[in-house]
Amino acid sequence: MLNFFKRKLSSLKLRQMRASGRVVMQDIGPAHLTKKALLHYTLDSTFQPHLQKDYRHTFLWESSELVRILNKFGFRVDIVDRTNTNWMPKDDYDLLISNASGNSGKLYPTYAKLTPRATKVFYALGPEPLHANERTLQRYDFAGQRTGNDVSAMRVMDKVDINSCMKISDAIIVLDDNGYSSSTYSSYKLPIYWVSPSSSPKALYETSFIRKRKRNTFLAFAGNGFIAKGMDLLVEAFENLPDCNLIIAGPHSDKTFWYLYGTRIQNADNISYEGFLTIGDEKYNRFVSQCSYVIAPVASEGVCTSVTTCMCSGLVPIVPHESGVDISSTGRYLTSDMMTLTDDIIEIVGQYSKLSDKEYAQKVSATLLKSQDFSQASFTKSWSIALANVLCDIEKLAE
């Protein structure tokens, strides 16, 4: 009961901080550390430690782990939340790391100008914004063309001046697994280092799953922006695959998608919408024990963490290269051409629904082996290596 009230109080304090616009935590780490880092990200789980075990999104654990990594490298840490508007830094930082590739990074150029002596790292959780916007808008335009309706796009990043961000950055640390996201930043001629995403330790695989799974059942698990995630194309494909089943999971937030496809899903015997999944709960475990594959024809991602999470539960991935996930040893890549993507989905789903038990078991084993790249340990290791390289590069330039 005491922990319950502590959580309620910390949640209330955080809401009050956000209401004031001053959302920052300072001096995190042992007092003997002499260097200072400013982390522009999210302070939810640092302010409310119980959220570190809550994997509604990977950043809830990762943001706190970044603080621990920085402490190990000798930095005391100030965290300024992405929702901050009123607090501004002084020029007393040695390092600035900003989650700046999305709209939450709009204040990164301001923070960078106020901290001229700091080494500045652009932390990219997704592809270069102009590139990502182009691919996302193409998907929404394509949905409008196919259905004859006006559409309103989600997941468009229009609050970040990427050219200004690149001019003030010393290095880019990018979430990547197959080279896609990194390649979209190559024209800026900055050092680029990859890091891996983490996955919830609750995303488990049980040996009994493989016996329960139906080879013709596919899980589409995604976050906001269902058309950017390719859910519309999946609905159209599975309408032509009456012997295969599609389970859609994720938030009910893309109004355009539900306006265009809600009735079609209700009328389809082989397509169901199951709401959002909480990793490791009964509902999640039920679906990963029933489905054989996770399918995500996304437009553009850093690393599609809903896919990597499902891979940790042994679901074989079917995704395009733009998912950011290297599945060359595990599942099957979809085409990157949206004009032929629906046909490609129909063909590949048809093929994979008929895999033999032996073939499928081999792919599950390969998927579980690959999923080790998406653990908490791999996140910590990849970030430690990337940060060490950034600091080493800066020391060389200073010589």
C-alpha positions as CSV (number, residue, x, y, z in Angstrom):
1,M,0.0,0.0,0.0
2,L,2.9,2.4,0.8
3,N,4.5,1.7,-2.6
4,F,1.1,2.5,-4.2
5,F,0.9,5.9,-2.6
6,K,4.5,6.7,-3.4
7,R,3.8,5.9,-7.1
8,K,0.7,8.1,-7.1
9,L,2.7,10.9,-5.5
10,S,5.5,10.7,-8.0
11,S,3.1,10.6,-10.9
12,L,1.3,13.7,-9.5
13,K,4.6,15.5,-9.1
14,L,5.6,14.7,-12.7
15,R,2.2,16.0,-14.0
16,Q,2.8,19.2,-12.0
17,M,6.3,19.6,-13.5
18,R,4.9,19.1,-17.0
19,A,2.1,21.6,-16.4
20,S,4.7,24.1,-15.4
21,G,6.8,23.4,-18.5
22,R,9.9,22.9,-16.3
23,V,10.6,19.2,-16.6
24,V,14.1,18.4,-15.5
25,M,16.0,16.2,-13.0
26,Q,19.5,17.2,-12.1
27,D,22.7,15.8,-10.6
28,I,22.0,12.1,-11.0
29,G,25.0,10.0,-10.1
30,P,27.7,9.7,-7.4
31,A,29.0,13.0,-6.1
32,H,32.6,12.1,-7.0
33,L,32.0,12.1,-10.7
34,T,33.6,15.2,-12.3
35,K,32.1,15.4,-15.8
36,K,28.5,16.5,-16.6
37,A,26.2,15.2,-19.3
38,L,22.8,16.6,-20.4
39,L,20.4,13.9,-21.6
40,H,17.5,15.2,-23.6
41,Y,15.1,12.3,-23.6
42,T,12.4,11.3,-21.1
43,L,12.6,11.2,-17.3
44,D,9.4,9.2,-16.7
45,S,11.2,6.1,-15.5
46,T,14.0,7.9,-13.6
47,F,11.4,9.9,-11.7
48,Q,9.2,6.9,-11.3
49,P,11.5,3.9,-11.0
50,H,8.7,1.3,-11.1
51,L,8.2,2.2,-14.8
52,Q,11.6,0.7,-15.6
53,K,9.9,-2.7,-15.5
54,D,7.0,-1.5,-17.6
55,Y,7.6,-2.1,-21.3
56,R,4.7,-0.3,-22.8
57,H,7.5,1.3,-24.7
58,T,11.2,0.4,-24.8
59,F,12.3,3.9,-23.8
60,L,10.9,3.4,-20.2
61,W,13.8,1.2,-19.4
62,E,16.3,2.5,-21.9
63,S,16.3,6.1,-20.7
64,S,17.2,5.0,-17.1
65,E,19.8,2.6,-18.5
66,L,21.4,5.5,-20.4
67,V,21.8,7.4,-17.1
68,R,23.6,4.3,-15.6
69,I,25.9,4.0,-18.7
70,L,26.8,7.7,-18.5
71,N,27.6,7.4,-14.8
72,K,29.9,4.5,-15.6
73,F,31.7,6.7,-18.1
74,G,32.3,9.3,-15.3
75,F,29.3,11.7,-16.0
76,R,26.8,13.1,-13.5
77,V,23.6,13.4,-15.5
78,D,20.9,16.0,-15.9
79,I,17.8,14.8,-17.7
80,V,15.6,17.3,-19.5
81,D,12.3,15.8,-20.6
82,R,11.1,16.0,-24.2
83,T,8.0,17.9,-22.9
84,N,10.1,20.6,-21.3
85,T,9.5,24.2,-22.4
86,N,10.7,26.5,-19.6
87,W,14.0,25.2,-18.3
88,M,17.2,26.1,-20.3
89,P,20.7,24.7,-19.7
90,K,23.8,26.6,-18.8
91,D,27.2,26.1,-20.5
92,D,28.6,23.7,-17.9
93,Y,28.2,20.4,-19.7
94,D,30.8,18.2,-21.3
95,L,28.3,16.1,-23.3
96,L,24.8,16.6,-24.7
97,I,22.8,13.7,-26.0
98,S,19.5,14.5,-27.6
99,N,16.7,12.2,-28.8
100,A,16.3,14.6,-31.7
101,S,15.2,12.8,-34.8
102,G,11.5,13.1,-34.1
103,N,9.2,16.0,-33.1
104,S,10.3,15.8,-29.5
105,G,13.8,17.0,-30.6
106,K,12.6,20.5,-31.6
107,L,14.6,22.1,-28.7
108,Y,17.9,20.3,-29.5
109,P,19.3,23.2,-31.5
110,T,18.5,25.6,-28.7
111,Y,20.1,23.4,-26.1
112,A,23.2,22.9,-28.3
113,K,23.7,26.7,-28.8
114,L,23.5,27.2,-25.0
115,T,26.1,24.5,-24.4
116,P,28.9,25.4,-26.8
117,R,31.7,23.5,-25.0
118,A,29.7,20.2,-24.9
119,T,30.2,17.4,-27.4
120,K,26.9,17.0,-29.1
121,V,25.4,13.7,-30.0
122,F,22.2,13.4,-32.2
123,Y,20.5,10.2,-31.0
124,A,18.3,9.0,-33.8
125,L,15.6,6.5,-32.9
126,G,14.4,6.6,-36.5
127,P,15.5,7.3,-40.1
128,E,16.4,10.8,-41.3
129,P,13.2,12.8,-40.8
130,L,12.8,14.1,-44.3
131,H,13.3,10.7,-45.7
132,A,10.9,9.1,-43.2
133,N,8.3,11.8,-43.9
134,E,8.4,11.2,-47.6
135,R,7.8,7.4,-47.2
136,T,5.1,7.9,-44.6
137,L,3.2,10.5,-46.7
138,Q,3.5,8.2,-49.7
139,R,1.7,5.5,-47.8
140,Y,-1.2,7.8,-46.7
141,D,-1.5,9.2,-50.2
142,F,-1.5,5.7,-51.6
143,A,-4.3,4.7,-49.2
144,G,-6.3,7.7,-50.3
145,Q,-5.8,6.9,-54.0
146,R,-6.9,3.2,-53.5
147,T,-10.0,4.1,-51.5
148,G,-11.0,7.4,-53.1
149,N,-10.9,9.3,-49.8
150,D,-9.0,12.2,-48.3
151,V,-6.6,11.1,-45.7
152,S,-4.9,12.7,-42.7
153,A,-1.4,11.4,-42.0
154,M,0.1,10.4,-38.7
155,R,3.8,10.0,-37.7
156,V,4.9,13.1,-39.7
157,M,7.9,14.9,-38.2
158,D,7.5,18.6,-39.0
159,K,8.9,20.3,-35.9
160,V,12.6,19.5,-36.3
161,D,15.0,21.4,-38.6
162,I,17.2,18.5,-39.5
163,N,19.8,20.6,-41.3
164,S,20.3,22.8,-38.3
165,C,20.6,19.7,-36.1
166,M,23.2,18.2,-38.3
167,K,25.3,21.4,-38.5
168,I,25.6,21.5,-34.7
169,S,26.2,17.8,-34.1
170,D,29.5,16.1,-33.6
171,A,28.2,12.5,-34.0
172,I,25.1,10.5,-34.7
173,I,24.1,7.4,-32.6
174,V,21.4,5.6,-34.5
175,L,19.1,2.8,-33.7
176,D,19.8,0.3,-36.4
177,D,20.2,-3.4,-37.1
178,N,20.4,-3.8,-40.9
179,G,22.0,-0.5,-42.1
180,Y,18.8,1.1,-43.4
181,S,18.4,3.9,-40.9
182,S,22.2,4.7,-40.9
183,S,22.2,5.0,-44.6
184,T,19.6,7.8,-44.5
185,Y,22.0,10.0,-42.5
186,S,25.1,9.3,-44.6
187,S,24.9,12.5,-46.7
188,Y,25.6,14.6,-43.5
189,K,29.2,13.3,-43.3
190,L,29.2,12.8,-39.6
191,P,30.5,9.8,-37.6
192,I,27.6,7.3,-37.3
193,Y,27.4,4.5,-34.6
194,W,24.8,1.9,-34.4
195,V,23.0,0.8,-31.2
196,S,20.5,-2.0,-30.6
197,P,17.1,-1.8,-29.1
198,S,16.2,-3.6,-25.9
199,S,13.2,-5.9,-25.4
200,S,11.1,-6.7,-22.4
201,P,12.4,-9.6,-20.4
202,K,8.8,-10.6,-20.2
203,A,8.7,-11.5,-23.9
204,L,9.3,-15.2,-23.4
205,Y,9.3,-18.3,-25.6
206,E,8.0,-21.6,-24.3
207,T,8.8,-24.9,-26.2
208,S,5.1,-25.7,-26.1
209,F,4.3,-22.7,-28.3
210,I,5.6,-24.4,-31.4
211,R,3.2,-27.3,-31.1
212,K,0.2,-25.0,-30.5
213,R,0.9,-22.6,-33.3
214,K,-1.2,-22.5,-36.5
215,R,0.9,-22.1,-39.5
216,N,-1.8,-20.0,-41.2
217,T,-2.1,-17.4,-38.4
218,F,-0.2,-14.1,-38.5
219,L,0.2,-11.4,-35.9
220,A,0.4,-7.7,-36.9
221,F,1.5,-5.8,-33.8
222,A,2.2,-2.1,-34.1
223,G,2.2,1.3,-32.5
224,N,0.6,4.6,-33.6
225,G,0.0,5.3,-37.3
226,F,-1.5,2.1,-38.7
227,I,-1.3,3.2,-42.3
228,A,2.4,4.0,-41.9
229,K,2.7,0.6,-40.4
230,G,1.1,-1.0,-43.4
231,M,-2.0,-2.4,-41.7
232,D,-4.2,-1.2,-44.6
233,L,-2.2,-3.2,-47.0
234,L,-2.5,-6.3,-44.7
235,V,-6.2,-6.0,-44.5
236,E,-6.5,-5.8,-48.3
237,A,-4.1,-8.8,-48.7
238,F,-5.9,-11.0,-46.2
239,E,-9.2,-10.2,-47.8
240,N,-7.8,-12.3,-50.6
241,L,-6.4,-15.0,-48.3
242,P,-9.6,-16.6,-46.8
243,D,-7.6,-19.6,-45.6
244,C,-5.2,-17.5,-43.5
245,N,-5.9,-15.5,-40.4
246,L,-4.6,-12.0,-39.4
247,I,-4.7,-10.8,-35.8
248,I,-4.1,-7.0,-35.5
249,A,-2.9,-5.5,-32.2
250,G,-2.1,-2.0,-31.3
251,P,-3.7,1.4,-30.3
252,H,-6.9,2.6,-31.8
253,S,-5.4,6.0,-32.7
254,D,-5.2,6.2,-36.5
255,K,-8.6,7.7,-37.3
256,T,-8.0,7.6,-41.0
257,F,-7.3,3.9,-40.9
258,W,-10.4,3.1,-38.8
259,Y,-12.6,5.2,-41.1
260,L,-11.4,3.4,-44.2
261,Y,-10.9,-0.1,-42.8
262,G,-12.9,-0.5,-39.6
263,T,-16.0,-1.9,-41.3
264,R,-13.9,-4.1,-43.6
265,I,-12.2,-5.7,-40.6
266,Q,-15.6,-6.3,-38.9
267,N,-16.9,-8.0,-42.0
268,A,-13.9,-10.2,-42.5
269,D,-14.1,-13.7,-41.0
270,N,-10.3,-14.1,-41.0
271,I,-9.2,-10.7,-39.6
272,S,-9.6,-9.5,-36.0
273,Y,-8.6,-6.5,-34.0
274,E,-7.5,-7.2,-30.4
275,G,-6.4,-3.9,-29.0
276,F,-3.0,-3.1,-27.5
277,L,-0.9,-5.9,-26.1
278,T,1.0,-5.7,-22.8
279,I,4.2,-7.8,-23.1
280,G,4.1,-10.9,-21.0
281,D,0.5,-10.8,-19.9
282,E,-2.0,-13.6,-20.6
283,K,-3.3,-12.0,-23.8
284,Y,0.1,-11.5,-25.3
285,N,1.2,-15.0,-24.4
286,R,-2.0,-16.4,-25.9
287,F,-1.4,-14.7,-29.3
288,V,2.3,-15.6,-29.5
289,S,1.4,-19.2,-28.8
290,Q,-1.3,-19.2,-31.5
291,C,0.4,-17.2,-34.3
292,S,3.4,-18.5,-36.3
293,Y,4.6,-15.2,-37.7
294,V,4.8,-11.5,-37.0
295,I,4.2,-9.4,-40.1
296,A,4.9,-5.7,-40.4
297,P,4.9,-4.0,-43.9
298,V,6.1,-0.7,-42.3
299,A,7.0,2.4,-44.3
300,S,10.1,3.5,-42.4
301,E,11.5,2.6,-39.0
302,G,14.7,2.8,-37.0
303,V,14.3,-0.7,-35.7
304,C,10.7,-2.0,-35.5
305,T,10.6,-2.9,-31.8
306,S,7.2,-4.5,-31.9
307,V,8.8,-7.0,-34.4
308,T,12.0,-7.6,-32.4
309,T,9.9,-8.1,-29.2
310,C,7.8,-10.8,-31.0
311,M,11.0,-12.4,-32.3
312,C,12.0,-12.8,-28.6
313,S,8.9,-15.0,-28.3
314,G,9.9,-17.0,-31.4
315,L,7.6,-15.5,-34.0
316,V,9.2,-15.6,-37.4
317,P,9.4,-12.1,-38.9
318,I,8.0,-11.0,-42.3
319,V,9.1,-7.4,-42.9
320,P,10.6,-5.0,-45.5
321,H,14.2,-3.8,-45.3
322,E,12.8,-0.5,-44.0
323,S,11.8,-2.1,-40.8
324,G,15.5,-1.7,-39.8
325,V,15.6,-5.4,-38.7
326,D,18.1,-7.8,-40.2
327,I,16.1,-10.9,-40.8
328,S,18.4,-12.4,-43.5
329,S,18.9,-15.5,-41.3
330,T,15.4,-15.9,-40.0
331,G,12.3,-14.9,-41.9
332,R,11.4,-13.2,-45.2
333,Y,11.9,-9.7,-46.5
334,L,8.9,-8.0,-48.2
335,T,9.3,-5.8,-51.2
336,S,10.1,-2.1,-50.6
337,D,7.8,-1.1,-53.5
338,M,4.5,-0.1,-52.1
339,M,2.8,-0.5,-55.5
340,T,3.4,-4.2,-55.5
341,L,3.5,-4.8,-51.7
342,T,0.0,-6.2,-51.4
343,D,0.7,-8.8,-54.0
344,D,4.0,-9.6,-52.4
345,I,2.2,-10.1,-49.0
346,I,-0.4,-12.4,-50.6
347,E,2.4,-14.5,-52.2
348,I,4.6,-14.8,-49.2
349,V,1.8,-15.4,-46.7
350,G,0.5,-18.1,-48.9
351,Q,3.9,-19.8,-49.1
352,Y,4.7,-19.5,-45.4
353,S,1.3,-20.7,-44.3
354,K,2.3,-24.1,-45.9
355,L,5.7,-24.5,-44.4
356,S,6.4,-28.0,-43.0
357,D,6.9,-28.5,-39.3
358,K,10.6,-29.1,-39.9
359,E,11.1,-25.9,-41.9
360,Y,9.1,-23.8,-39.5
361,A,11.1,-25.2,-36.5
362,Q,14.3,-24.3,-38.2
363,K,13.1,-20.7,-38.7
364,V,12.0,-20.4,-35.1
365,S,15.4,-21.6,-33.9
366,A,17.1,-19.0,-36.1
367,T,14.7,-16.3,-34.9
368,L,15.4,-17.0,-31.3
369,L,19.1,-16.9,-31.9
370,K,18.8,-13.6,-33.7
371,S,16.6,-12.2,-30.9
372,Q,19.5,-12.2,-28.6
373,D,20.6,-9.0,-30.4
374,F,17.6,-7.3,-28.9
375,S,18.1,-7.9,-25.2
376,Q,18.8,-5.4,-22.4
377,A,22.4,-6.6,-22.3
378,S,22.8,-5.9,-26.1
379,F,21.4,-2.4,-25.6
380,T,23.9,-1.7,-22.8
381,K,26.8,-3.2,-24.7
382,S,26.0,-1.4,-28.0
383,W,25.5,2.0,-26.3
384,S,28.7,1.6,-24.3
385,I,30.7,0.9,-27.4
386,A,29.1,3.7,-29.3
387,L,29.7,6.2,-26.5
388,A,33.3,5.1,-26.1
389,N,33.9,5.6,-29.8
390,V,32.3,9.1,-29.7
391,L,34.5,10.2,-26.8
392,C,37.6,8.7,-28.4
393,D,36.9,10.6,-31.6
394,I,36.6,13.8,-29.7
395,E,39.8,13.2,-27.8
396,K,41.7,12.7,-31.1
397,L,40.3,15.9,-32.5
398,A,41.5,17.8,-29.4
399,E,45.0,16.5,-29.7
